[in-house]
Amino acid sequence: MKIRGGFVSNSSSSSFVIGMPKDEELTLDLVAKTLFPDNPTLRGGFGSGYGLGVSTIEAVNTVRNDVIEAGAATAETIAETVHGLNYGSIPEFLRELAKEEPDYEVVIYGSKDYRRQDHNLSQDEQRARWAKYNDLSEQWRSKVATAMLEYANEKGIQWYVIEYSDDSSFGSAMEHGGVFDDMIHRGLAMRISNH
């Protein structure tokens, strides 16, 4: 999760876990075919309503460079990245597992309707409940990472974790413009909103 030091802006960021063919050189052609298999000419582009957007060719170049810079994701990297799967865009193979994500409101307060209840928990009880939530969450994230790595082995792909934020027109188009929508639909990507 991204932690800001200094001023806080109104921008958001999302992590994308994307799958590229394993054991193949990450050429522009390979990235283009993986991102946009139905657009061999790479025509068009993506916008988010926040500016000029990004062309399909710019998206391919950016994703390729970012994937190479990030390197292959490990189980630890994936486990650190996944959270709030019900709030992001996830592929079908993770839908049932997403329902198992621990809910901090239920673990800490005993209910999703905690704001209407009187909670006079001692600091020790609050710490104990947060520790329980953190343990449950860590176990669940590890389970998701394992499922994703098993899926990757079945499909012959390698996961990469990259991040985009809407602090610019270009970043906004990469985060919100639908660049990864087709990959998500095909089970090759997921989006996790960081804030």
C-alpha positions in Angstrom: 0.0 0.0 0.0 1.3 3.5 -0.9 2.0 5.7 2.1 2.3 9.4 1.5 4.9 11.6 3.3 4.2 15.3 3.0 1.1 16.8 1.5 -1.9 14.7 0.5 -3.5 15.3 -2.9 -6.8 14.1 -4.3 -5.2 11.7 -6.7 -5.6 8.0 -6.6 -3.4 5.1 -7.5 -4.0 1.5 -8.6 -1.8 -1.5 -8.7 -2.2 -3.8 -11.7 -1.1 -7.4 -11.5 -0.7 -8.5 -15.1 0.3 -11.8 -16.7 2.7 -12.0 -19.6 3.8 -15.2 -21.4 6.4 -16.9 -19.4 9.9 -17.5 -20.7 9.5 -15.2 -23.7 11.3 -11.9 -24.3 9.1 -9.0 -23.5 9.2 -7.4 -26.9 6.9 -4.6 -27.9 5.1 -7.0 -30.2 4.5 -9.6 -27.4 3.2 -6.9 -25.0 1.0 -5.5 -27.7 -0.5 -8.9 -28.6 -1.0 -9.7 -24.9 -2.7 -6.4 -24.1 -4.7 -6.0 -27.3 -5.1 -9.3 -29.2 -8.0 -7.9 -31.1 -6.2 -4.7 -32.2 -3.2 -5.8 -34.3 -2.8 -2.3 -35.8 -2.8 -0.7 -32.4 -5.3 2.0 -33.5 -7.1 4.2 -31.0 -6.3 5.1 -27.5 -7.6 5.4 -24.0 -9.0 8.3 -22.1 -10.3 8.8 -18.6 -12.1 12.1 -19.0 -9.2 13.9 -17.3 -7.2 15.1 -20.2 -5.7 14.0 -23.4 -5.4 10.3 -22.7 -2.9 7.9 -24.1 -2.6 6.3 -27.5 -2.6 2.5 -27.7 1.1 2.5 -28.8 2.0 4.7 -25.8 0.2 2.3 -23.5 2.2 -0.7 -25.0 5.5 1.1 -24.6 4.7 2.2 -21.1 3.5 -1.2 -19.9 6.5 -2.9 -21.5 9.0 -0.5 -19.8 7.2 -0.8 -16.5 7.0 -4.6 -16.5 10.7 -4.8 -17.3 11.6 -2.4 -14.6 9.3 -4.2 -12.0 10.6 -7.7 -12.8 8.7 -10.9 -12.2 6.4 -10.8 -9.1 7.1 -13.2 -6.3 4.5 -14.7 -3.9 5.6 -12.1 -1.4 5.1 -9.2 -3.9 1.7 -10.5 -4.8 0.7 -11.0 -1.2 1.8 -7.4 -0.3 -0.2 -6.0 -3.3 -3.6 -7.8 -3.0 -6.1 -6.2 -0.7 -9.6 -5.1 -1.1 -10.3 -7.4 -4.1 -14.0 -6.7 -3.9 -13.2 -3.1 -4.6 -11.0 -3.7 -7.7 -11.4 -5.4 -11.0 -10.4 -9.0 -10.7 -10.5 -12.0 -13.1 -13.1 -14.7 -12.7 -10.8 -17.3 -11.2 -10.4 -15.1 -8.1 -14.1 -14.2 -7.5 -14.8 -16.9 -4.9 -11.6 -16.3 -3.0 -12.3 -12.6 -2.9 -15.4 -13.3 -0.9 -13.2 -14.8 1.8 -11.3 -11.6 2.4 -11.4 -10.7 6.1 -13.5 -7.7 6.8 -11.9 -5.4 9.4 -15.2 -4.0 10.5 -16.5 -7.5 11.4 -13.2 -8.6 13.1 -12.6 -5.4 15.0 -16.1 -4.3 15.8 -18.1 -7.5 15.5 -20.4 -6.1 12.7 -20.5 -4.2 9.5 -23.0 -1.9 11.3 -20.4 -0.9 13.9 -21.0 2.9 13.7 -24.5 2.4 15.3 -23.2 0.4 18.2 -21.5 1.6 21.4 -18.0 0.3 21.5 -16.1 0.7 24.7 -13.2 -1.5 24.0 -10.0 -1.1 26.0 -6.8 -0.3 24.2 -5.6 -3.9 24.9 -8.8 -5.3 23.4 -8.5 -3.0 20.3 -4.8 -4.1 19.8 -5.8 -7.8 20.2 -8.5 -7.4 17.6 -6.3 -5.6 15.2 -3.6 -8.3 15.6 -6.2 -10.9 14.9 -7.4 -9.0 11.8 -3.8 -8.6 10.6 -3.1 -12.3 11.0 -6.3 -13.3 9.1 -5.5 -10.8 6.4 -2.0 -12.0 6.0 -3.2 -15.6 5.7 -5.8 -14.7 3.2 -3.3 -12.7 1.0 -0.9 -15.6 1.1 -3.8 -17.9 -0.1 -4.5 -15.5 -3.0 -0.8 -15.3 -4.0 -0.7 -19.1 -4.0 -3.8 -19.4 -6.1 -2.4 -16.8 -8.6 0.9 -18.6 -8.9 -0.8 -21.9 -9.5 -3.0 -20.3 -12.1 0.1 -18.7 -13.7 1.7 -22.1 -14.0 -1.4 -23.6 -15.6 -1.6 -20.8 -18.1 2.1 -20.4 -18.8 2.3 -16.8 -17.7 4.4 -14.8 -15.3 2.8 -12.1 -13.0 4.2 -8.6 -12.8 3.0 -5.8 -10.5 2.9 -2.2 -11.8 1.2 0.9 -10.5 -0.3 4.0 -12.1 -1.8 7.1 -10.4 -4.1 9.8 -11.8 -1.7 12.6 -10.9 -1.4 13.5 -14.6 -3.5 13.1 -17.7 -1.3 10.3 -18.9 -1.4 8.5 -15.5 -5.1 9.0 -15.3 -5.6 7.3 -18.6 -3.3 4.4 -17.6 -5.2 4.0 -14.3 -8.8 4.6 -15.3 -8.9 4.5 -19.1 -9.5 0.8 -19.5 -6.0 -0.2 -20.8 -6.1 -3.5 -18.9 -9.9 -4.3 -19.2 -9.4 -6.9 -21.9 -6.7 -8.6 -19.9 -8.9 -8.7 -16.8 -11.7 -10.3 -18.8 -9.3 -12.9 -20.1 -8.0 -13.8 -16.6 -4.6 -12.2 -17.3 -4.8 -9.1 -15.0 -6.4 -7.6 -11.9 -6.7 -4.0 -10.6 -6.4 -3.2 -7.0 -7.3 0.4 -5.9 -4.8 1.7 -3.4 -6.8 4.7 -2.4 
